[in-house]
Amino acid sequence: MTPAQFIAQLDELRCRVRPLFFVGGAAVVLADLAIILNVFDLYPLQAHSRDARVAYWIGFAACWPAVVALYLALRSNINKYAPLCRTCGAKATWKVRNQILITGHCPSCQSAFFVPLPKPPIGSSMGVPDQIGQQSGPCQPPLQ
């Protein structure tokens, strides 16, 4: 992997995770807010009965599946689209991007993160796109 491919893969990761984070986060907030409002409607804060405390704990527990589902969806996308170290398999995210680009080494195992490309044979045209001017940018599907 070259530094340009590394940055492109991180851009792809960002394009996949960012909408999921914002839309999923809004859905989690709305679902949890609906649960909380329903529990407080059934048992107002002034009601300190045993049933009210049980309902508050049940409402608290009912809020967690949405949070856990969002976390698992984000982790699965990160696991699927994040660049990996060739040696130790550590995931590179935006948090360690600058460190990897500056040093060229994996922060976990300190091995070389980028592979030097072999020199192309004389007369070959490596690196020239098939369709000049029709390359896809970040967050866009590849053109066909």
N, C-alpha and C positions, 0 to 999 in steps of 0.2 A: 504494500500500500504506500502510495506517495502522500506527501502532505496535502496536495490538492484533493486527492481522493478521500483523505481523512476529513477534511473540512466539508466536502460534499456529503459524506455520510453523516456527519454531525448536523448539517443543514436538513437532511432528510429526517433525522431523528426529531429535530425541533419542529419540523412541519407536521409530523405525525402526533407528537405528544402535546403540543400547545393547544390545538382545538379540543382535544380530549380533556385536558386539564380545565380549560375555561367552561366548556359545556357540561362536562361531568361535575365540576365543582358547583356550578349553578344548580344542577339537578339535585345534588346532595344537599345543598343548603335549603332548597325548596322542600324536599322530602322531609328533612329533619325539622324544618320550621312547621310543617303541617302536623307532624307527630307531636311536637312540643305544644303547639296551640291547642290541639285536640285534648291532650292530657290536662292542660291548664283550664280548658273549658269544662271538662268533666269534674275536675278537682281543683277548685281555686286555691291560691296560696294560703288563704286564711284557714282552710280545712286542714288541721293537723291530725287527722285521724290515721289509724293504722292503714286503712284502705288507700288513703291519699299517698302515704309514703311508699306503699307497694306500687301504686300506679306510676309514681315518679320514677322509681327504679326500673319498672318495665318500659316506660317511655325512653329512659336513658339507654337501656339495652336495645330498644328497637331502632335507635338512631345509628348504632354502630355498623349494621350490615351494609348500609349505603356507603359509609366512609371506607370500609374494608374493600368493597367492590371497586370503588374508584382507585384505591391504592393498588389493588391487584391488576387492574386494567393498565394503569400507568407503568407498573413494573414489567408487565408482559411486553408492552411496546418498547420499553427501554432495553429489555433483554433481546428483543428481536432486531432492533435497528441500530443499537449502539455499536461502534467499532470495537473490536476485541484485540487484545495483545496476542501476538502469535505464540509467545512463549508460555505465559501464565494464564491467558484467557480473561484477564481483568477487563472490565468494561470502561471505555473512555467516554466521559460525558463532557458537557460544557464547563463543568467545574475544573477539570484538569486539562482542558484544551491548550491553554497557553503554555503550561509546563511541558506538555508533550511536544508542542511545536517548537519551543525554544531549545529544549535539550535533545529531542529526538528519541528519548528513552521512556519506557513504561514507568510510571510512578511506583508501581507495586514491586516489580522484579528488577528494575534498572536495565533490562535488556533493550536492544534497539527496537523501536516501534515501527520504523519505516524500513522498507526493503529497497536497497538501491536497484534501480532498473538497469537491465543490461543495455549496453550500447547497441543501437540499431545497426543493422548491416548497411554498408554504404549504398546509397541509392534508394533506400526504402523510405516510405512516408509514414512513419509511426507518429501517432498523435494528431493526425489530421482527421477531422470529423468527416463522415460520409456525406452529410448534407450540410454544407457550409451555411451558417446563418440560421440554422433550424435546430439549434440545441435547446433543450428544455432548461429552464432556470429552476431555482429552489421553489418548492411548494407547487410545482407544476408537473403534470404527468408527462412522461417522455413522448416525444412526437414520433409518429410512425410513417 
